Amino acid sequence: MIEIDDKIVSADLLRECFACDIAQCKGICCVEGNAGAPLEAEEVEILEREYPNYKPCMTPEGIEAVERQGFMVVDEDGDLTTPLVNDAECAYTYEENGVTLCAIEKAWMEGKTPFRKPISCHLYPIRIMRFSNGTVGLNYHRWSVCAPARRCGAKLGIPVYKALREPIVRRFGEEFYKALEAAEELIRQP
């Protein structure tokens, strides 16, 4: 573990390799799992406000799930998460050429919403934990469905944090990302 500002960072983010390989995994991380994707409290309001902008990109089943369950659900741990369709895929997904993708991000790419996607989705496989003392932890979540991403990252020599530069900067800022780069240099020294 490495401490940067008020954040505890798993060294695995600097040591382990990862590069999403959507052609291989087909976006299965948006389909499998025991709950929806974690949401920040402020994201729930954004999801509701931006719904008319990304709704046309959603599947009928996803729309029905949102209209029945709401823009978020509380999981068994008491955390806010995205609603699911039939306890499987995220309600905010759609499929294109056999690949599961994010309807919110599609609307963002088309310029229909300023909200790209929930930060937990953008940061995946980094998971944010909040400790009782206010400290934030960043952990690398290893999931078997991401084996193609680990192979691709290893082949390309891309550490987890470098593969996720954009969402890290979005959530924590450029200075924090630079601190991760400096930490990687220190770890790599003999």
C-alpha positions in Angstrom: 0.0 0.0 0.0 1.1 3.5 -0.8 -0.3 6.7 0.8 -0.8 9.7 -1.5 -2.5 12.7 0.2 -5.5 11.3 2.0 -5.7 8.2 -0.2 -4.4 4.7 0.4 -3.4 3.1 -3.0 -2.8 -0.6 -3.6 0.6 -1.0 -5.1 -1.0 -3.5 -7.5 -2.3 -0.4 -9.5 1.3 0.3 -10.3 2.7 -3.2 -10.6 -0.1 -5.2 -12.3 -0.9 -4.8 -16.0 -4.3 -4.2 -17.5 -5.7 -2.9 -20.8 -9.4 -3.4 -21.6 -9.9 -5.9 -24.5 -13.6 -5.4 -25.3 -13.3 -7.6 -28.4 -12.4 -10.5 -26.2 -14.5 -9.9 -23.1 -17.6 -8.5 -24.9 -18.3 -6.1 -22.0 -19.3 -8.9 -19.7 -18.4 -6.8 -16.6 -21.6 -4.9 -17.3 -23.6 -8.1 -17.3 -22.2 -10.4 -14.6 -21.9 -9.8 -10.9 -24.0 -9.9 -7.7 -25.1 -6.3 -7.8 -25.2 -3.3 -10.1 -22.2 -0.9 -10.4 -21.5 1.3 -7.4 -22.9 4.9 -7.6 -21.8 8.1 -5.9 -24.8 9.9 -4.2 -24.5 12.9 -6.5 -24.6 10.6 -9.5 -28.1 9.5 -8.7 -29.3 13.1 -9.2 -27.4 13.3 -12.5 -28.8 10.0 -13.8 -32.3 11.3 -13.1 -31.7 14.7 -14.6 -30.0 13.3 -17.8 -32.4 10.4 -18.3 -34.2 12.0 -21.2 -30.8 12.4 -23.0 -29.6 8.8 -22.7 -32.9 7.0 -22.5 -33.1 6.7 -26.3 -29.8 4.7 -26.2 -31.2 2.1 -23.7 -32.9 -1.2 -24.3 -36.7 -1.5 -23.6 -35.8 -3.9 -20.8 -33.4 -1.4 -19.3 -36.0 1.4 -19.5 -38.5 -0.8 -17.8 -36.0 -1.7 -15.0 -35.2 2.0 -14.4 -38.9 3.0 -14.4 -39.8 0.1 -12.0 -36.7 0.2 -9.7 -35.6 3.8 -10.0 -32.3 5.3 -11.1 -30.5 3.4 -8.3 -31.1 0.6 -5.9 -29.5 -0.1 -2.5 -27.6 -3.4 -2.5 -27.4 -5.9 0.4 -24.4 -3.9 1.8 -26.4 -0.7 1.9 -24.5 0.8 -1.1 -26.1 2.7 -4.0 -25.9 0.8 -7.2 -27.2 0.8 -10.7 -30.5 -1.2 -11.3 -30.3 -4.5 -13.0 -32.4 -6.2 -15.7 -33.4 -9.7 -14.4 -30.7 -9.6 -11.8 -28.1 -9.7 -14.6 -27.0 -6.8 -16.9 -26.9 -3.2 -15.8 -30.1 -1.4 -16.8 -28.0 1.3 -18.5 -26.5 -1.1 -21.1 -27.2 -1.9 -24.7 -25.7 -4.4 -27.1 -24.0 -3.7 -30.4 -22.4 -6.5 -32.5 -22.4 -8.9 -29.6 -20.7 -6.5 -27.2 -22.4 -5.0 -24.1 -21.8 -1.3 -23.9 -23.0 1.7 -21.8 -26.0 3.6 -23.1 -25.1 6.6 -21.0 -21.6 6.7 -22.5 -23.1 6.3 -26.0 -25.2 9.4 -25.4 -22.1 11.2 -24.1 -20.1 10.3 -27.2 -23.0 11.6 -29.4 -22.9 14.9 -27.5 -26.4 14.4 -25.9 -25.3 14.5 -22.3 -22.3 16.0 -20.4 -22.3 13.0 -18.0 -20.0 10.2 -19.4 -20.9 7.3 -17.1 -20.8 6.5 -13.4 -17.2 7.0 -12.1 -17.1 3.4 -10.7 -17.7 2.1 -14.3 -15.1 4.5 -15.8 -12.5 3.5 -13.1 -13.1 -0.2 -13.3 -11.1 -2.4 -12.3 -10.1 0.2 -9.7 -12.6 0.1 -6.8 -12.9 3.0 -4.3 -13.3 2.2 -0.6 -14.2 4.8 2.0 -12.8 4.2 5.5 -14.5 5.4 8.7 -11.7 8.0 9.3 -12.5 9.7 5.9 -9.6 8.2 4.1 -10.2 6.8 0.6 -8.7 3.5 -0.6 -8.1 2.6 -4.2 -7.9 -1.2 -4.8 -7.4 -3.3 -7.9 -10.4 -5.7 -8.3 -9.3 -8.9 -9.9 -12.2 -10.6 -11.7 -11.9 -13.7 -13.9 -13.9 -12.0 -16.7 -11.1 -9.5 -17.1 -8.5 -12.2 -17.9 -8.3 -10.9 -21.5 -7.5 -7.4 -20.2 -4.7 -8.7 -18.0 -3.2 -10.5 -20.9 -3.5 -7.5 -23.2 -2.0 -5.2 -20.5 0.9 -7.6 -19.9 1.5 -7.8 -23.7 1.5 -4.0 -24.0 3.3 -3.4 -20.6 0.6 -1.1 -19.4 0.1 -0.8 -15.6 -3.5 -0.6 -14.3 -3.3 3.1 -13.4 -1.9 4.1 -16.8 -4.7 2.2 -18.6 -7.1 4.3 -16.5 -5.5 7.7 -16.7 -8.6 9.5 -18.0 -11.0 8.3 -15.2 -8.3 8.8 -12.5 -7.8 12.4 -13.6 -11.6 12.8 -13.8 -12.1 11.7 -10.3 -8.9 12.7 -8.4 -7.2 15.3 -10.6 -4.0 15.6 -12.6 -1.8 16.1 -9.6 -2.9 12.8 -8.1 -2.1 11.1 -11.4 1.3 12.6 -11.4 1.9 11.3 -7.9 1.0 7.8 -9.1 3.6 8.2 -11.8 6.2 9.2 -9.2 5.2 6.3 -7.0 5.6 3.9 -9.9 9.1 5.2 -10.5 10.0 4.6 -6.9 8.6 1.1 -6.8 10.5 0.1 -10.0 13.8 1.3 -8.6 16.1 -1.6 -7.5 
